[in-house]
Each structure stands twice: as C-alpha cells, then as structure tokens.
Amino acid sequence: MSQVISFIFITCALLFTCLPTHGQFQSPRLLPFQGRLTEASGKPIPDGVRFVQFRILDAPSVGNIVWPGETHRVTINGGLINVVLGTKSPLDGLDFNRTLYLEMVAGAEGAAQISPNDPPLSPRQAILPVLFAQESAVSRDTQKLAGLLFGTNDPSAGIPGSRIVRGSIEAAQLSTNIQLSDPRTPSLVQGIIRTLPMVIDNQLNGPLADGGLQVKSDLELLRSLVDSQQWAGDTYKKYRDLLAIVEPGNWKIPPSGMVFIPGGEYELGNSYPTEGAADEIPVHKVTLSPFFMDKYEVTYALSQSVYNWALAHNYDSMNLDNYGSGDQSPVSNMLWYQAVRWCNARSEKEGLTPVYYTDEAHKSVYRQGNVDLLPTMVLWQANGYRLPTEAEWEASARGGLVGKRFPWGDASPNATNANFGNGSPSHKPVGSYPANGFGLFDIVGNVFEWCWDGHSSVYYQTLAALPQPVLNPRGPSNLDGRVIRGGSSGALGIELRCSYRNYMPPGNHTPYVGLRCVRSALGQ
C-alpha cells in the first residue's frame, strides 16, 4: 500500500493508576488512539470501513514486539480513525514508563481481513509516557463512574438501555491543550473524558458497547447526563462538578509541589451550626478562579532557602522557627507581614512576578516593614506566590466534599488523620498524614495557616446577604486581625473542622502558626 501516517494523536491515560511518589504509573487497561491516514500524495484515504492491525514494539524500527496486538474494523472519516486498543488483547504488564512505538497495518479497501502482503505503515508512532493525575481519595468511587460511562464486569455499574450515539462529541472539544491534572479527577476519569469522542464516533463492537454512553450533543449535555443519574449526596455533586469543569482552557498543569484547584462554585460555612461558633454561619456560596496550592505547608528547609536569598536582596529579617523534628517540619512563628514578604521573596527567587506591593500602581514591591496592605495593592493575577484568601483556603480544605465537618468527612479526628491535641508545639514532618480529595497534606492540624483576609465575626453573614454565588471574596475591610485557618498540633479536635475560623493580629507570632502558598492559575 502507498499509505503513510501524516498525523497521529495518542492518549495513553485511560485507567492509569498514578504513583505520584515516583512519577510513574501502571499499565493502562485501555489505550485510546486517534490517527489520520493519507495516501503517499498527502490526500486523505477515502471515507469507508477498513480493517487495521495494531501492535506495539520497543523501538522505532525493527525492535521487539511487546504487545502482539489486535485487529479492528474501523470507520475512516475525513482520513481520521478512532479506536480503543486493549479491548481484545490485554495491555496488562506493558511498561509505559518508557517510550513505546505503535505499528499499524491497514487492509485494502473492501478487504475482509488483513493480508500478509499488506506492509506496515511508516513511521511507527511513539507512545510517550504521560502523567495525568495524582491518586485521590475519590479513586474508588471513580471505578463506578467508569462502569456507568463504559460498562464493566461490575454488575452495579451499568446504565440500563444506554447506547452509543455516533458523532455526538467532536474530538476538537477535547483538544490537546486541555491539560488534565486535577487531583479531584483521578486518571481513570480523565482517560474516560479524553476517550468519549473516540468511543462514540467509532461505535465499538465489543465489551464497551453494552455499557455505552448516550450523549446527544456536547459537553453541556454530558453534564446534563451526569445530573440525570441517580447519584445521591456527595457522589452526585462530585461527578457533576468533575465533568462541569472539563472545558477548554480550564485545566492547568500544576507547578512542582503544588496541586490544581479548579475554578468554580464552592459551598462554604458550617452545616452543623450547633457545633461551632456564630462566625462560621450561615452556609453560603462563592465562585473562585482556578489556582494552585502547595501540597504541603511551607517547610523549615524551604523557608530558610528563600530567607537566605531574601536577606541578600533587600528584604527585612523574619522570624523562622522550627518546633518539629527535622527541617521538613513546617516553619512557624512568622508575623503575617513577614509571611507576605516571604511570599514575594519566594516569587522573585524563582523569577516570578511578585504579588504584593506597597502602592496601588504595583510599582514598589513589598520587601520591608509592616504595611497593612489593601486588596488594591495586590496583583491578583500575577504568577507569583501569595497567601490564600479565606474562601480559597476553606474550598481547598474541603477537598471536593460538600457540607462535611472535616477534610475527610464527618468522622472525628484521630491520631491517624491529623496532628492535634498536644499540650505544646510538636509539629510533624509535612506529609505525615493522608491527603484530602485535592491532594493537600496536613491541611488541618500541625500548624494554623495564615490567610490574606482580615477578620470579621459577621463576615459570613455579610457574604450570605449578597447575591449568590459571590465572586472571589477577599475579606472585610477590618485589618486589626488576619485570618488563620486549619488548627494546629495544640488544637482541639473541633478546631480542625473546615469551617472553623480564627484570627491573630498581623504583628503577632506564635509557634502554632505557619503558612501554605497559592498561585493564580491564570497568572501572567
């Protein structure tokens, strides 16, 4: 045959289980593929049905066969073919942490099978290792979502009467510039969303067809489908939100050591008002722009590295203490003013745009003194580090859960999920306790974390009185105290609730307060 591959797009994220500590993942059970076939002249192969054989090798030429492959009857539309590999011959055991190569043999037009005389198409296409997401607390639930979308051997995971509707989603709507990295969406769901147009367009004849998904037009109707399922409570909300935020431009790859917190609507405040203080109510809604947040509280080691740089670059001195064991324990004892200046120093050290200024024109970077900054002195869309707003902190701490007391749910805290209840400062190395649904470690306990906002005991009442949801709230005008959130190693269990609010004068410091930084995901 005189055909060559002129374009190919490979996604290899479906059903991955990511191992974030080593930056690797296990073999996928399915590999979605999209490619364009053309004649040697560059003209697309005529539309129609052909048989195509696929296999995977370990080299761009010659090499060893690592997957014997399978043959699919594919529909060519404008030169494009879509197929999901692994539905006939398992992909289990393949090492996708290295570059592998996909080889194809296309049968002749009208042929009922591949002929031994049909040559492989050239060149082979590289399957690059792609790390899409971190494991999250919702990964077990996503197995059910996989069944609902695709159909599996799980008897509880079908959609009765569902079917695949050809051409219902265009691949362009899920183009390669959508970076799928949200910890709230484990790789399983990401692969499903990536693959929907391929599955729907190809109308697979195999195990996927029985559990196919009926989708009538675009992503908006995909969300409607999720809304229509009989999911209750948190599960319903979780999956609705997951699909609602998968739109071009809303996904970002987080910087090293950070996680992506998607923009959208969040519900804040205490759903159990008899258990907390009056300043935690009422429940209200906010809409936040997407941002990145440190996975861990700022460690003593990181604080010292930035501080040494800052002293050499015209920054004032800062209190940086360590009440834990080793330099991976969280730094504490910083004034709010110092925490803000430290954020600027971290930004400048990494070549990012500082966020905090001493003037509203954003000309004078805040490096010295104790300045009561106003929101107008903050370059909110800069790509540098800053303290989270109180709304950003609480939305992140909840980890995708709605109306729960703690980041892990309603169960009371204990020695396995947080560091609290000690009579004196006794901080543990960061990451000592499980992450929440967003991949944030020690978001409660260990040390309180400074926030940007001033504190007001009626602030949540003020927000609730505004039209809902409130867009990016940044605190009241009161600057006598700045908010601290999350509880500490000396806190009571009730102080680890996501809605628990506290504050401290910005010029005070304590060994129980540290910080965790955020960055705008829209930053310039």
N, C-alpha and C positions, 0 to 999 in steps of 0.2 A: 504493500500500500504506500501511497505517496503522501501520507498524512503525518503531520508533526504537531506537537503541542505548542501553541503560541502563547497561551496564558493558563495559569493554574492557580487556584487558591485553595489551600489546605487548612482545615481547622482540626486540631487533634486534642480537643479539650473535653469531649463528651465522656462522662462517667469517670473522670480522673479522680483520684484521691490524692490531695496535695500533702506533702510532708514539709511544712514550712521551715523546720529547723535545719534541713539540709538543702532546701531549694530544689527538691526533686519530687517526682510523682510516680505513681504506679502505672501499669499499663492500662490504657482505656479498653473498655469492652466494645466500644463502637467508635469508628473514625469517620466523621462526615467529610465529604470531598466534593469540591466543585471544580470543574475544568472546562476549557474551551478547545475544541478540536477544529483544525483547519486543514485545507489542502496545502500542498507544498507552496502553492502560489499565494497563500495567505487568505484565500477565500474560505468562509465557513463551510463545513460539511453540511449538505442539505439536511433539513429537518426530517426526522423519522426515528425509527427504532432500530437499534443495533445491539449486538452482544459485545461486551467489553470485559476482558480478563484483567484482573489486578493481582499483583504480588509485590512484596516488599523485600528489598535487598539491603546489604550493609555498605554498599559503595556506589558511586555514580556510574561506574561501568564495571563489567564482569562482577566480582564480589560473590558473596554467599547469600543464598536465599534464607531469610529469617522468618518469612511468613509465606506459605505456599500459595495463598491467595484464594480467590473465588471469582466466579463469572456472574455478571449482572446483565440483565436485559434493560437497557437504558433508553430513555427518550431524549433525542437531541433537539434542542430548541434554540435557534439562533447560534448554533455551534456549541452551546453550553450543555454539559451533562451534570447531573447531581446524583449522588449515590451515598449511602452509608455503608461503609465496609465493616466487616465483623459480624454481619447478620447470619452468615452461613458457615464461615470458618473462624473459630475464636481467635482473638488477638491476644489472649492471655499469655503473659510471660515475655512479651516483647519489651526491650529496653528503650523507652522513648526519652531517656535522659541523654541520648546521643543522637546524632543526625542519621536518619534512615532515608531510603530512597524508594519511591513508588514507581513501579513499571507497569505500563498498560499495553495491551494488545487489543486492537479494535477489529471486529469482524467485518467482512464485506457487506455492503448494503444488500439487504434481503436475505442474507445467510442466516440459517437457523442455529448456527454454532460457530465457535472459533475454529479456524483451520490451522493445521500445523505449519502451513505456508505463510500465515499472516505474521509479519515481522513486528517486534516491539516498537512502540512509538518512541521517538527520541527528542530531547534527552529525558532521562529519568528525573523525577521531581523530588526535591529534598523535602522531607518532613522534619521541620525544625522543632526542637523541644520548646514548648510554650507553657509558662506557669501562669495560670489564670487567677487562682484564688487561694485563700487560706482555709483551712478547716474551720468550721464554726459550730457553735452549739446546735444549730438547726440542721446539721448534715443528715441526721437520722430521719427527720421529717421530710427532707427532700427526696428520699427514696420513694415516699408515697407520691410526691409530685411527679417523679419520673414515670411511675406507673400510670398516673392519671393522664399524662401527656402522651406517652408512648405505648403503654401496655407492657406488662411484665408477667412473670410467673407468680407474682403476688396476687392471691385471689381477692384481696381487698382493694386492689389498685386499678380497677377498670372504670371506664365511663360507658355505661350501657348505651348501645345504639350509636356510638360516635363513629365518625368516618373521616377520612382524609379528603379534603376538597382541593382539587388541583389549582395551582396558581393563586392561592389565597394571600400569600405574603411574598412580596418581591425581595430578592436577596439584597437589593440595594438598601433596603430599610434597615438591614443589619450589617452594614458595611464594615470594612476592616478598621475604620477609625473609631469604632466603638470598643473601648478598652474595658474588658470585663474583669474587674478586680475587687469588687465589694465583698468584704468578709461576710456580709449578710447573705450573699449569694454564693454558696459553695460551687465548686467546679462542675458538679453534676448538673445543677440548674443552668449554669452558664452554657454548658455544652448543649443542653436541650434547646435553649433560646436561640443559640447560634444555628442549630440544625433545622429548626422548624421549616424555613423556606425550602430546604433541600428535600426533606421528607415529604412535605405537602406537594411539591412540584413533581416528585418522582413517583408517587403513589406506589410505594414498595409492596412487593408481593412476598410477604414473609411474616415473621413474628411481630413486626412493628405494626402491621396493617390492622390487626384485630383491635388494638388499643389506640388507634389513630385519633387525631385531634380534629374536631370540626371547627374550622376557623373561617369566617366569611369574608373578611377583608384585610384589616391591617392591625397594627399594634393596639389601637384603641379598642377594637373588638376583641382582641386577645385578652385585654384587661377585663372586658365585659364577661368573657367566658369564665375567667377566674372568679369574678364576682358571682356568677350564677351557680358555682359549685356549692355543695352543702358542707362547707368547712365552717367550723364554729370557732368563735373567740380568737385567740392569738394566732392559730394556724391560718384561719381565713385572712386576717389582717396582714400577716407576714407575707403570704404568697401574693396577695393583691398588691402590696407595696413593692414587692420584688419585681413584678412584671411592669408595674406602673413607671418605674424609673429607668427601664431599659429603653432609652431613646437616644438617637444620635447626639453626641456631644455631651451627654450627662455622665459618662463613665470616664474615670481617670486612673492612671497607674499611680499608686501612692509612692512617695519618696521612700528610700530605705528607712526602716524603723518606724514607719507610720502606717496607718490604715485609712482607707477612704470612707468617709461618712457621707452618704448620698444626700443631695438636696431633696427637699420635700416637706410634707406636713408631719408634725410630731405632736403628740398629746403629752402635756407636762402637768405637774401638780399631784397632790396626794389624793388617791382614790379611796383612801380609808381615813377620812378626816378626824375620826375619834381617836386615832392613834398618834397623831402628830400635832405640830404647832399651828397656830392660826395663820402664820405667814406662808404656809405650804398650800393653801387653798385659795380659790377654787381651781379645779381642773380646767385647763384652757388649751388652746391650740396655737401653734406657731408654724410658720413656714421658714425653713433655713436654706441658705445657699449651700452647695456642696463644699466640703472642706476635708482636710487631712488632720489626723490627730496622732500624737505619739502613742505607740503601742504601750510604752512603759512610762512611769514617772521619770522625770529627769534624774539621772543617777549622780552620785557624788563625783564619779570619774568624769562624766561629761561636763558637769558644772565647772570643774577645775580646768579642764582643757579650754573651755570658752573663756573662763575668767582670766587665765594667763594671757590669752590673746587680747582680751579687753583692756587689761592694765597697760599693755604696750600700745594701745590705740585710743588713748584719751578718755577712757571710761573711769568713773569713780570706783572706789573699793566697794565690796559687797560682803555680806555675811553668808558664808557657805559652810555648813556644818554637817557632820555625818553621825547619826545616832544609831547606826546599824552595824552589821558585821561585814566589812569589806567595802570596796569602793563601788560595788554595784548596788548598794543600798541607795534609797532616794536622798537627795540633798534636802536640807531643811534649814529653818531659821532665817530665811530671806524675807526682807521687807517687801511689800507689794511694789514699791518704787524700784527696788533692786531687781525683782523678778521681771519687771517690764524692761528695764535696761539690759538685763541679761538676754532677754529675747532678741533685742536689737543687736547685741554683740554676736549672738549665735548667727543671726542673719548675715551680718557683714562679714563674719569669718568665713562663711560659705559662699560669699559672693552674691547673696540675695538682696532684694530691696527691703530696707528696714520698714517697719510698720508704724512705729511711734515717733512723734515729732513734738517739739515744744511750740510750734506755731501752726496756724490753720492753713498756711500755704504749703506746708510739708517741705520746708527748706532746711530746717535745723533739726538734725537727728538727735533724739533724746539719749544723751550719754552721761549726763551729770546732774546731781542734785535731786531733791524730792519735789517733783512737779505734779500737781493734780491735773492730770490730762483730761481733756474733754473729748467726746466722740469725734468732733471735727478735727482733732489733732491726730487722728488715726487714719492711716492709708489702708483702708479695709481690704482693698483688692490687691495689695502688694503680695508678692510671693514669699515674703519673709515670715519669720516665726512671731507668734503673739500668744497671749493668754486666751483661752476660750471665753466666749460670753457665757453667762449663766445658762441661757437656753441651750447653747451648743453643748455645754457640759452635761446637762441633765438628759438631753436627747441621746447623747453618746453613751452615757452610763446605762441607759435602759437597754441598749443593745438590740433594738428592734421589738422588744416586748412592750405591751401597752397595759397600763393600769396595774402593774405589779409593784410590790414593795421594794424588791432588791434587783440587782442586775441579773440574777439567776432565776428569779421568780418570787414566790411568796414564802418559801421556806425560810425559817430563821437562820441567821448566820451562825457558822460554827468554825472550828479550827481548820477545816478543810477548804473553806472558800474565801477567807479573809483574815487579815492580821488586825485584831482589835482586842479591847478589854484588858490591856496591860496597865499596870499601875505607873509605869514610867516609859519614856520614849524607848521603843525597842523595835526598830524598823528591820524588815526582812529584805533581802535582795529582790529587786524588781523581777516580776515573772514567777514569783513563788506560788501563786495561786492561779486557778483556771481563768482563762479569758472569758469575757462576755460574748454575746452574739455578734458584736462588731469586731472582735479580736483584740479588745483592750484588756490589759492585765492590771490587776490591783486597782481598779477604778474606784473601789471603796476599800477603806482600811489602809493601813501603812502610814500614809500622811494625807492630811487635808490638801487640797489643791487650790491655789489662787485662781480666781476668775477675773475677768475685766470689770464686771459691773460693780457700781455702787450698790448699797443695800437699802432696801425699804421694807418695813414689815407689811405694807399693804401693796407691794408691787404686783403680786399675782392677782389681787383684786383689780388693780388698775388694768392689767393686761386683759383679764377676762371681760372687762367692760367695753373693750374695743371690738370693732368688727373682727370676726374670726375667719381664718387664722391671722395672727399678727406676723408681719414680715420682719425677720431678722431683728428682734428686740435686743437692745444694747444697754439696758439698765436704766434706772431712775436718775434724776439729777443729783440726788444726795451723794456726796463724796466723803462723808465722815467715816464711813466704813466700806471696805471692799469685800466682796463675797468670797467665801471659802466653801468648798464642797467635798463630800466623799468620806468624811470620817477619818480616823487615824488609828494608830496602834493603841492609843489610850482611850478610844471612843467606846461608848456603849453600843450594843447591837442595834438599837433603834436609830442611832445616828448614821448607820450605813444605808438607810433607805434612800432610794434615788431622789425622793422629793425633799429630803432633809436639807434645810438651809441654815447657814451660819455666816458670820462675817467677823472682820477684825479691822481695826484702824490700819491704814496703809503704811504708817510709820512704825508699827509694832512688828515683832517677830517672835516666833515660838518654835521649839524643836518638833512640833506636831504638824507644821505646815510646809509644804513643798510646792512643786508645780509640774504641769504637763502642758506641752505646747501644741498649738494647732497652726495650720497654714491654709490659706484660701485655695480651693481647687480651681478657682477662676483667676488666680494670681498672675500678674504680669511682671 
